[in-house]
Amino acid sequence: MTTQSNAYEETSDVEIDLLQGDDSGASLTGHDDYDDDREGNTEGLELEERNALRRVVGMSTELTDISEVEYRKLLLERVLLVGVWTEGSAEDAENSLAELKLLAETAGSEVLDGVIQRRKKPDPATFIGSGKVTDLRNLVAASGADTVIADGELAPAQLRNLEDKLKVKVVDRTALILDIFAQHAKSKEGKAQVELAQLQYMKQRLRGWGGNLSRQAGGRVGAAGGGIGGRGPGETKIETDRRRINTKISKLRRMLKDMKSTRSTMRQERRRNLVPSVAIAGYTNAGKSSLLNRITGAGVLVEDALFATLDPTTRRTTTSDGRVYTLTDTVGFVRHLPHDIVEAFRSTLEEVADADLLLHVVDGSHPDPLSQIQAVREVLGEINALDVPEIIVINKADAADALALAPILAREPRAIVVSARTGEGIDKLRAYLEGALPQPHISLDLLLPYERGDLVSRIHSEGAVEQLEHTGDGTRVTARVHPALADELTPYEVASA
């Protein structure tokens, strides 16, 4: 994993007082109850729940092959996962930590263990409370972990305090996702989008050598080194870094703006030619790329990993009656997708907002598919894509439990169960998709000369042919077309009897 490594910095007196708290008595036996109750974070919760870092079963990355163990010990970070359970059921909290485990392994880590702290809200200073930090520090020492990953976005103060107390690198969920995106981005646009999101995240979390230390002298006038308007220590190192990051962010935004213009031109060309567009969106690793390959034969990378493909892929295909439309595979979503990622990938995600139809792919084998649907729709709301007609595609039917799919089918009337791997339900999905595409609405009865075969071809690709007959005078066609094509075909319209 290539997440940023934070240097330890000099801590102010206020921070020292905050960190010291009453760690001396904090342990799994609940000696920090007074602090927690005073903060109002645990009032009304079960004593046993709030006094323990509950270990989540199955968090360890199992390695069996000897060569794989030796290889990964050399390269992989050894991490501990920590989460705060603030709402929902215990199963929801464990599912969230299980997803964090998959993210950590995708980034290239060996997960040693995972624990959850029950609180009403995360501790503003240390995320899990000062007493539990001591317990976590003991767990880090016992397991030999070199990184702790928090299941949430940490404030700069929380990140700094945890690192100072645990003496190992601390990474939050946002930094982990950004790291995975950085590894998987392949195109120039994708790399620029990820870099922009990383810089926006980093700008708020710069660590200096103390707030008052200057690394750049002010204006030097005369032997004394100062003068009117020129005295003072100048910029601190952290201010210089922040200015450089802002300059780089501005440069990336200009670059992405130019790329957005190119993408918009391509979309306008498709619309000018009246080519309907279908966007494939959904949770990461739900099988979007597999579905695109199954429908169009695109040959896109398919891998059982989170965020395996980030760059959008558009393929042109045809309906059973010859109409042309495009299918676009977009970046996958995840719970608590970082806002910086949504903003950086907005030009890419606009493919979804501008589509005529949305195929919302859901992993039918997932323990909680309904939460996946909710997470995806939250992101769709951020990009103003909730008004796009939607078809729920429940993928991985070959690995799903039919009883687990019943609640989705009852809740989502426009849902189809398919398996992109085996092909089950794909023909039904194609038929449903073709019926949901925008239909040409102008009906024409035409007699086209045989030398105007180009118009016959356009009717097939842009319209819907209802009847076609070759006669001695030309090709007799009854079809439905769009207004633009109807204007060109009017001279060949057969007069009504």
NORPEUR-V152923 format. One record per helix or strand of 2 or more residues. SS is the DSSP state (h for helix, s for strand). FROM is the first residue (numbers start at 0). TO is the last residue. Records with the same first field share a line. If there is no record, write none. Layout:
SS=FROM-TO, FROM-TO
This chain:
h=12-19, 22-24, 32-38, 46-49, 65-74, 89-106, 129-142, 155-165, 172-183, 187-202, 236-271, 287-295, 338-343, 345-352, 368-381, 401-410, 425-435, 449-461, 482-491
s=52-54, 76-84, 108-117, 146-149, 168-171, 275-282, 312-317, 323-328, 356-362, 389-394, 414-416, 441-447, 463-469, 474-480
